[in-house]
Amino acid sequence: FNYIKTIWKLNLRTGAGAVLPHPENTIRNMPLDENKGIFNLGYYLTGISFNFAIQYKFYLTKWLFSAFEIKINPSYCRVPVVYGSADVFNITFQANFGMGFDFVKQ
């Protein structure tokens, strides 16, 4: 899901989603069987990820804009390893810049 709130000229975004890892590991010369998981392809639906972002749009014309966005994405999942599981935490930071076009001006 995704939620957007505009304050001043900033867009504040938040969202959540699933983590779909493909673990590959070998412990004591025993590899993890990669023919398990979703459709036996080695992928597992095992965790949750969140998204928090702040975006600012600079309008160049009535519909054309450039945007700068800063994001943080914390995630957690528990992945299978040989004879057990491992807890995996991940945090990513991103800075994005791009161009856009408003088809429907708000």
Buried (B, 14 or more C-beta within 10 A) or exposed (E): EEEEEEEEEEBEBEBEBEBBBEBEEEEEEEEBEBEEBEEEEBBBEBBEBBBEBBBBBEBEEEEEBEBEBEBEBEBBBBBBBEEEEEEBEEEEEEEEEEEEEEEEEE
